Amino acid sequence: MPPPLWNGHSLLTRMPRESSIPAAPPESAAGMDSPGPRLSSGAWVALVALGVYLLLPTRDFYWDGVGFAQAIETSHGSPDTLLHPNHLLYNLMGYAAWRVAVTAGMAIRALYVLQALNGLFAAASVYLVWRIVAELTQSARRSVWFALLFAFAAQWWRFAADANAYVPSIFFLLLSFRFLLPPRHPRPWAAGLAHSAAMLFHQLAFFFFPVAIAGFLYRPRLKNGENASRGGVSLVAKYCAISIPITAAAYLGAYALVRPYIGGRHFWDWITVRSEDASFTFELARNLRYAVRGTLRLFFGGRVNQVQPDIVVVAGMLAFGTSLALVVRYFVRVRRLSAGECAKTSPYSFYTWLAVSLPGFVWILIYMVFLFIWLPQNTFYRLFYWAPLVFLLSTLPFRREHRVQLLALLAAIVCFWNFTVSIYPHSKTGANEVLTFALQHRQDWPQGSLILYGNSHSDLWLISYFNPQASWINIPSPQRDQVENLRQEAARNGQSFWLEGTGYDSLAAAPGGQSWLEEHIDRPHSLLYTTPAHRIRYYRIK
């Protein structure tokens, strides 16, 4: 019988010797919390991931992140700008970090600060995945390869190198998950506090409640035969007693601060605010197609036909091809082995496997069901069930003799493909058409230029963010007299005056607007750029 684990009872049956963590406390055996200066293998994996995330930040920015950065830089600390109910603490955290950087003398944009913060949270998440897999499987090498698979899968890698609220929220979900899993003693207070933090970073973390309840209600049989599930209700009560009040208090306090700025909107209307295109859809065939596609895209991303070949891309494709060839060779070798040599082994008892898998299954199921009917086309929301998918994969029995080689090859395939086809190309400015346009035309909008727009949209956010020297004026329904007054003011002050496409369309629909446009538009010097994905229009006014 192996000695107790983590000062608790051992839940594991006989452990395979090869590639497994010794029976001594696995944390020290795998390098976890070991004394001395040596870093654990998980810490090295996390540091490698952090270096990659920071060295290859995306330039194909997620439009929400640009909006967050714009809000941070223009907020002047105002709560109505920083406290958004969908991701209550994210902008506030970003604002604090950006102000610290600026105060320290760094000339840095908020967008880049948010990217760096996400890299830190993502790397910390990789470390948590490594620890959780190590504790579940008792295999040091298996935990490394699954941590690498998690770190360099398509969607996680892409958003770890960008600015968004998903990564910090998922980090705290992972922390909460670790506090409720066997074989460690349950820590409902810590799990509840971490879950509350996750919800305050993004509302989608709310659906973790059934996961925690499942984890606390079912505790497997301990060494002495006692069923630990008898205390499950008490654990759930403690967990809810901290997660619910803290989250509710934070939202109520934030609502009190922003209420003067939102026109007296009711609390429920405020916390359930969403974009105009966000809604439920019940087209089952379409939703199923999106669900399958989105789950596959968690592993692999990018498009080969959009990659511009250079020496890095060629090297990446050669590495990918080599890894794929080695996987084929692996399966050929396995088929030649005898049944005895290929016997499947599992280091778990049934009760341990169920305690590990049950909350993982619930985690995946609850998000897959919700995202099946809520914006199923948005692959990035599926990041919320990426970690439990990795955990369940890690508990599958592998063929003993060759399992480590297969895991290494699969992780290499995912990594090299995503680096070559997605991450590396998108780290270049040229991969983002709108960003390229914004930077190329800075000289057309010198300091003080006036640009009028009617409606905000993602392309406008990016172009305006990278052209802060211009003055961006929002008039949702501009009238002829308003625009004429602005034109005359700009002429007196020696400023150039422009109409962005939405401003142009709104004025053209106003009385007398079309004739005014025909008279004052300087078409030879206007900036018009149209592709299948973008329609960018900036009309210069004479």
C-alpha positions, -999 to +999 in steps of 0.1 A: +000+000+000+016+033-010+020+059+017-005+088+021-005+115-005-007+152+005-013+143+042-045+125+031-054+090+021-041+074-010-068+070-037-045+052-062-040+015-067-008+000-080+012+025-099+032+017-131+068+022-125+078+034-159+074+072-164+054+075-132+060+096-101+073+076-072+051+066-043+066+094-021+046+126-022+044+133-060+049+170-056+084+166-043+091+136-066+081+155-097+100+186-086+069+202-072+076+223-042+110+206-038+136+224-017+165+241-033+169+262-064+158+235-090+126+243-108+100+216-114+093+204-149+059+222-147+076+255-139+099+250-169+069+243-192+052+274-179+083+295-184+087+283-219+050+290-226+054+325-211+084+333-232+066+322-264+035+341-256+055+373-249+079+370-278+051+363-303+023+386-294-005+386-320-010+415-344-043+400-355-060+416-326-093+404-312-116+434-316-128+432-280-093+437-267-088+468-287-120+481-273-108+473-238-075+492-244-094+522-259-116+523-228-087+521-204-067+549-221-097+573-223-114+565-190-095+588-167-105+564-140-142+568-146-162+538-133-187+537-161-159+530-186-139+506-165-167+485-149-184+465-176-208+438-163-197+411-187-161+413-174-163+434-143-127+434-131-108+430-164-106+467-175-100+477-139-070+454-136-058+466-170-061+502-160-042+497-128-014+478-146-012+504-174-011+533-149+017+516-130+037+512-162+031+548-173+040+561-138+072+541-140+082+560-171+072+534-197+058+548-230+035+519-236+000+515-249-027+498-228-032+471-255+004+458-250+000+458-213-032+437-216-013+413-239+015+409-214-010+403-185-027+376-205+006+360-212+012+358-175-022+344-167-019+319-195+015+307-184+002+303-148-027+283-162-003+260-180+014+254-147-019+246-130-028+222-158+006+204-153+000+201-116-035+188-119-026+162-146+004+152-124-019+147-094-045+128-114-022+105-134+008+102-111+029+104-143+056+131-145+062+128-182+025+125-191+018+158-172+045+176-192+032+166-226-004+174-217+006+207-203+024+214-236-007+203-255-028+227-235-003+256-239+002+254-276-033+244-289-047+268-314-073+288-296-055+290-262-022+300-278-039+326-300-058+342-270-028+339-246-009+362-270-038+387-272-059+409-250-091+394-237-109+386-204-112+348-211-077+338-201-077+353-166-112+339-159-101+304-169-070+307-148-092+312-117-115+283-128-085+260-129-075+272-095-110+265-082-110+230-099-077+221-082-091+229-048-120+204-052-102+174-067-090+143-049-067+131-036-061+163-017-084+173+011-113+195-002-109+232+003-144+247-003-135+282+009-105+285-015-125+270-044-154+294-038-131+324-036-113+314-068-146+308-086-159+342-075-127+358-090-134+339-123-169+352-125-158+388-119-134+385-148-160+370-171-196+361-166-194+328-185-175+314-154-210+313-138-216+279-153-188+263-132-212+260-103-225+225-113-188+214-117-179+224-082-211+209-068-204+176-086-168+176-073-178+182-037-208+159-036-189+129-049-158+121-029-144+086-035-139+059-009-109+065+012-083+040+024-102+030+055-134+023+034-153+053+046-173+071+020-162+108+020-193+118+001-213+121+034-198+155+039-205+167+004-235+188+013-215+206+039-187+213+014-211+226-012-227+249+015-193+263+024-184+268-012-216+287-020-214+307+012-183+325-001-186+325-039-222+338-041-220+367-015-186+380-028-198+380-064-231+396-056-215+422-034-190+431-061-218+435-087-240+455-064-211+478-055-202+483-091-238+490-101-239+517-074-209+534-089-220+533-125-257+540-120-254+577-124-238+572-158-263+546-173-295+566-171-311+548-142-310+514-160-322+486-137-297+463-121-308+432-140-308+450-173-272+462-166-257+428-156-274+411-186-262+437-212-250+421-245-242+430-280-269+433-306-259+401-324-258+380-292-288+357-290-299+321-287-303+301-319-321+267-322-311+256-357-299+222-347-280+211-378-262+244-381-254+245-343-241+209-344-218+218-373-205+248-354-200+228-322-179+201-340-159+227-359-153+248-329-141+219-308-117+208-335-104+244-338-094+243-301-066+219-313-057+233-347-060+268-362-050+289-391-053+284-429-025+272-451-036+293-481-031+325-461+005+317-451+034+335-468+063+311-471+096+321-456+124+302-439+106+300-406+074+287-422+094+261-442+112+250-411+079+247-392+063+227-419+092+203-421+090+198-383+053+192-385+058+167-414+085+149-394+063+146-363+034+133-384+056+107-400+068+096-366+032+092-355+025+069-385+056+049-377+044+046-340+011+030-350+029+007-374+052-005-346+023-009-322+004-032-346+034-055-347+036-059-309+019-088-292-013-084-272+006-088-240+031-061-248+003-037-258-020-043-228-037-012-216-029-001-182-045+025-159-031+038-126-066+045-112-091+027-091-127+030-104-136+053-077-107+076-083-113+077-120-150+086-114-141+113-089-117+128-115-139+123-145-173+133-131-166+170-125-146+171-158-175+156-177-199+181-161-176+209-169-175+200-206-212+191-208-225+223-192-205+246-215-211+225-246-249+226-240-250+263-234-227+271-263-247+248-286-275+274-285-257+306-276-235+320-303-223+286-314-202+301-342-179+318-316-150+294-312-133+315-285-161+308-260-152+271-262-119+280-244-140+275-212-141+238-217-106+233-232-089+225-198-113+198-188-110+183-222-073+180-217-078+165-182-101+138-195-077+130-223-049+126-198-069+100-178-073+077-209-054+045-207-024+044-230-004+015-244+022+011-218+054+006-239+049+036-262+025+060-245+051+087-237+064+087-273+029+091-287+020+119-263+052+137-273+046+134-310+009+145-307+020+176-287+047+183-313+022+180-342-002+205-325+026+229-316+043+229-350+011+232-370-003+261-349+031+279-349+035+276-386+000+282-399-015+305-372+007+321-345+038+331-364+020+346-394-004+365-371+025+379-352+033+401-382+016+434-389+009+425-425-015+397-414-040+423-401-054+443-431-071+469-409-039+474-388-019+478-419-043+504-432-043+523-399-005+525-398+000+533-435-023+563-434-011+580-402+005+607-424-029+615-440-043+624-405-018+647-389-022+660-354-056+677-349-073+662-379-111+658-374-128+625-383-165+622-379-182+588-377-218+577-372-216+543-356-188+525-338-176+491-352-146+469-348-125+482-377-131+518-365-119+508-330-086+495-344-080+524-368-088+550-342-067+533-315-036+534-337-043+570-348-047+588-315-033+620-330-066+626-348-098+638-331-125+613-335-160+628-333-191+606-329-224+620-342-249+591-347-272+610-370-252+640-384-272+667-401-261+690-429-257+721-408-237+703-381-212+689-406-209+723-424-201+740-391-174+714-384-160+719-419-158+756-415-142+753-380-116+729-394-108+753-423-103+782-399-079+761-377-060+746-406-072+711-398-081+684-423-117+671-420-128+636-429-160+616-429-157+579-419-180+555-439-208+553-413-208+591-410-210+594-447-239+570-450-258+588-422-253+622-437-263+610-472-296+598-457-303+632-440-322+661-457-298+679-481-270+656-471-264+640-505-261+673-523-237+686-496-215+655-500-214+659-538-202+694-534-176+689-507-162+654-510-126+653-523-127+619-540-092+618-554-077+622-519-103+600-501-091+566-487-112+537-498-102+501-492-125+471-498-118+434-494-142+404-489-138+409-452-135+446-448-150+478-462-129+508-450-140+543-462-126+576-452-138+606-473-118+638-473-138+670-471-127+700-492 
